[in-house]
Amino acid sequence: MDAGTDSADEVIHWLLAGDPAIRWQVQRDLLRQPASVWKREQARVGVEGWGAKLLSFQDAHGRWTPRLYGYKWISTTYSMVLLRRMGLPARDPRAVRACRLFLQEGLWEDGGINLSSSQRRSETCITGMTLGLLSWFGLDDPRREQLVDYLLRHQLADGGWNCEWDRGAGHSSFHTTTSVLEGLREYAVGGGPAATQAEAAERRGQGFLLVHRLFRSHTTGQVVDPRLLRLSFPPRWRHDVLRSLDYFRSAGADRDERMADAMEVVTRKRRLDGRWPLQQRYPGRTWFEMEQVGRPSRWNTCGLAGCSTGGSRPSPDDIRMGGSSPVDSGHPVWRRSRRSNRTTASPSRMATRPARTVAWLQFMPLLRGSLVR
């Protein structure tokens, strides 16, 4: 452990040598630099590096491909989801232009989003993704409430969601549930009119994942799918242990013993040099690759290296829009708010939206000081 500080510094320097989408999170969450510093870096996501490169493929109408969905992973849907994960600031006009398309072309008569040319109903997973995009990028459109209502109406008895509910599915899907929970979280943090109902639905959805310990069968205890245990980025529409833990942190969840198995999985994947690898990539077309499978991943290391930090929370009104308010003190990292664009949002709700990089200590205290061996 005596050599840990030097090794940890090396990891930080390695992270800072990466893309702006990585650097701003490192500056904020690991180095705890003032908002004036990391905000300036976050603004670069849209003008240089991965974010700018992805945006360069967008046409003048806001599309990446003729269809909003399909063409995995180069469609407008997955391009926008990736920009959100990179931290492209709210109200970026290119993102807003794309967000409008989902409502103009995808809002279906049942209140959800249907981007299929043959399906005659909305798709729950895509509705959850769309709600997250509209909320993150600050599209203040009353039609957004229809998406919330659709998701609340289609929550299953076990607390989760399943895209195949119309075919009689009575057991929820990990994948659909996680996409919906992320969308509801973004909406609730923004203080939407139905935020209270959304948070209640979230709690039931969290219960579904916890009963399954995030990746196990609730009846046999076996791993449902080995792919759930591999570190990937971006996760696309798929659930995995890292994405699920990210969500629970974003919801300000208390430590729960049922997360311990997932925490042990990701802890064991740490390399001796203090970095975490990229373990899988989902088949499909991409505009470009950010990282190589089998190599150290800045995305995954950035998300996991917070285990050795404590810290403070930026102003919740300051996360997405830019600004110069200093980081206030006295709040643990895991309670940070990554974004908000609505001045009418409840401070108590907004304060519970953390960054992707937040202290894993909230879930597994024994990780303190264990960034490197």
N, C-alpha and C positions, 0 to 999 in steps of 0.2 A: 504493500500500500504506500510505502514511502516514495516509490517511483511513480505513483499514480498521478501526481500533479503534473509532472512533465509530460506524461503520456496523454493526459487529458488536454493539456495545452496543444499538443500536436494534433489531436482530433479537432479541436476548435479551429486551429489554423487551416486544417484540411477542409473543414466545412466552409469557412470564409472564402476559400479559394474557388468555391462553386458558384452556381447561378444566383442572380438576385432573389429568385423565389426561395432559395435556401438561406441566403445571407440575412435577409430582413428578420427571419424567424430566429436565427442564431443571435443576432444583435439584441432582439427583444427578450427572448426567453432564457438564453444561456448566459449572455453577457450583461443583461439587464440595463441596456443603454437607454438614454432618454428617448421619448417618443419622437423628438425632432430628428434623431439619428435614424432610427429604424423606419420611420415614415418615409424619409427621403429614399431609403433603399427599397422599400415596398413599391414606391411610385415607379421604380425602374422596371418592375415586372412587365409592364405594358409597352416598354420602349426598347428593351434590350434582352438578350438571352432567350431562354425557352419561351417565355410568354410572348415576346415580340415575334419570335419565329412562328409560333402557332397562330397568332393573329394575322400574320402575313398571308396565310392561306384563306382568310375570310374574304368573301366578295363584298361588293358595295351594298348589297341588300342584307347583309348580316349572316350569310350562309357559308358553310364550309363545303357542303355537298347539296345536290338538288333536293334530296329528302332530308328532313330534320333528324330522323332516326334511321337506323340501318347503317350500312357501310362501316361496320366496326373495324377500327376505332377512330375513323376520320370524320364521322358525321358531326353535324352541328351540336347534337346533344352531348356527345362525349368530348368534343373540343371544349365546350362551355364548362362541363363538369371539371375538366382538367384545369382550366383557367381559374375556376373557383378554388381548387386545391392549391394552386400556385399563389393565391392571394391577390389576384388582380383587384384593385380597389373598386369599390362600389361606384355606380353611376358612370363608369367608363362608357362613353357613347357607343363604342363597338359592341360591348356586352349588352347594353340596354337594347340596341337595335336587334340583336339576336333574341333576347328575351321576349320581345314583342311578338316575334314569329310564333312562339309556342302557343300564345293565347289566340293569335289570329288564325292559325291553321290547325291547331291541335285540340282546342277546347271543344269537348263533345257534349252532346245533349244530356248525358248522365252526370255532368259536372266535373269529370276527370279529363285527362289528356289522352287522346287517341291519335297516334302518328302512323297507324297502319293503313295500308291501302285496301285491306280485305277484312280486317276485324271490325265488328260492329259494336264494340264496347271500348271503354277506356282501359288503359293498362296501369295497374296499381303502382308498379315499380317506377315507371316513367313519370307518373303523376307526382310521386314523391320526389324524384330528381328535379322535376320542373319547379315544384314548390320551393325547393332549396335554392335553385338558381334565381328565381324571381325575388326571393327574400334577401339573398346575399347581395345581389347587384342593385337592389333598391328600387325595383319596379313597383311603384305604388299604384296598383290597379285593382279596383274592387272585384274584378273577376277572379282574383287570387283566392278569395274566400270560398269560391265554388270548389276549388281543389281541396281545401281543408275539409269542407263538408263531405266531399267524396271519400276522402281517406278515413274520416271518422265513421262513416256509414259502412265501410268495408273492413273494419277491424274484426277479426275472428274471435271466437269464444276463448281461445287460448292466449289471447292478448296480442298476437302478431298479425301479419298480413300474408296473403298468397295471391300471386297473379292469376292463378287458376281457380279462383273461388267460384267462377261460373260453371266450372266443370265438376263441381262437388267437392273441391278440396276443403277439408275441415281442419287440417293441421297446417300451421303457418310455415312459411319458408324463411330460412335465415337471410337469404339474399334480399327478398322483397321487404322483409321487416326492417333490415338495416337501412335500406334506401329511404323508406318512409320515415323512420325515426330521425334520420339526418334532416330530411325536409321539414318535419314538424319542429325540430329544434331551431332551425334557422328562422322559421316563422314565429315561434314563441318568443325568441330573443328580441325580435323586432317589435314586439308588443302589438301584434295583430288583434283585431276584435275578438277572435276566438282563441286567444292565447291560453286561457284557463282550460278550455276543453282540449286543446292540443297537448298541453302538459299532462292532463289526466290520461289521455290516450298514450302518451309516451311512457308513463309509469307502468301501464299494463303491458306495453311492448317490451319494456326493459325486463319485466317479469318473465316473459317468454324466453328471452335470451339467457337470463340467469338460471332458469330451471334447466336449461340445456348446458350450463356452464360455458356458454359461448360457442361450443363446437361439438358437444357430445349428444348422443341419443338420450332422451330423458327416461327411456325404459331400460336400455341395456348398459348405458354408460360408455358405449364404444364411440370412437371418433367417427362422425358422420361421413366425412370426406377428408382425406389427407391434405388436400389443397387448402383447407381452412387453416392449416398450421404453418403454411409457408409465407414468408415475408414478400409481399409484392407491392409495387407501386408503378402506375396508379391501379387501384383495385377495380376500376370499371364498375360493373353492376354487381360484382361478387362480394360476398361476405368473407371475412377472414378474421383471425384473432386480433391482429393489429388494428384493423379498421373498427372492429367492435369496441376495443378498449379506447380508441380515439373518441368514439361516440360517447361512451360513458363518462369520459372526462369532460367532454363538451357540455354534457348535461349536469355537470357539477355533482355527479353521483358520489355517495359515500362509499368507503371501502366495503366490499362485500366478499365474504369467504368464497363465494361461487365464482369469483374472477381469478382465484389463485392458480388454477390449472393453466389458464391462458397466460398469466404473468410468468409462470415457470417456463412455459414454452418459449416465449420471446426472450427471456433472460438467458436461457441456454444457447440461444443462437448468436450471442455476442462473440465476436472474434477476439483473439488474444491481443490484437492491436487496438481494441476499444471501439471498433466499428462493427456495424451490422450489415449483412449482405443483402443483395437482391436475389431472391431464391426462385422466382418464377415470373414469367410474362405470359399473358393470355394471348392465344393465337388471334391474329387479325391484322389488318393493315393499320399502319400508323404514319403520321406525317414525318416523324423522326423519332429516334430513340434517345432517351435521356441518360440511361445507364445500362450496363451490361449484366446479364444474369451470371451469378457466380462471383461477381466482383463486389467490393464494398459499395454500399449505397448511401449517398448523402441524404436522400429522402428518409430512409429508414433510420439512419443514425441520428439525423436531426430530430426525428420523432421520439427516439428512445433515449438520447443522451441527457434529456431533462431530469433523469433519475438522480443526478448528483447536484441539482440546483434547488435552491429555495428562491424566493423573490417576491415581486410585487406585481400589481395589476395596473395596466394603463386605464385611462378613462374609457368607459365603454362607448362613449359617443365618438371616440377618437380613432377607433381601430381601422375601419374600412375607408373613411373619407379623407384621411390625412389630417394634419393639425400639429400643433406644437406643445400641447399640454404635457408637462413632465409626468413621468411614471410616479404614481403615488406609492407610499410605502405601507408596509404592515399587512399585506395580503399575500397569501401563498400563491405560487405560480399556477397551481391547478385551478384556481378560481378566475384566471384571467379571462377577459372578454376579447375574442378575436375580431368581432365586427358588430357594428350597429349603425344604422343610418336614420333611425327614427327617434326624433326628440321626444315623442310622446310615449316611448316604451317605458315599461315599469323598470326602475333601477334595480329592483331585486331580481327580476328576470334577466336583465341584461348583464348583470354582474356575474352570472353563472356560465357565461359563454367563454371558454378558454381557448387557447391556441392549440394547434396540432402538437407543438412541443410544450408539454407541461410535465410537472414532476410526477414520475411514476411512484414516488414515495407514498402518494395517497392510497395506492393500491397494494404496495408491497414494501413496507418499511425496511426490510432487511436489505434492500437494494442500495441503501445509503452508502455513498462512497465507492460503489462498485462499477463505475464507468469503465474502468480497466482493471485487469488482474495484475 
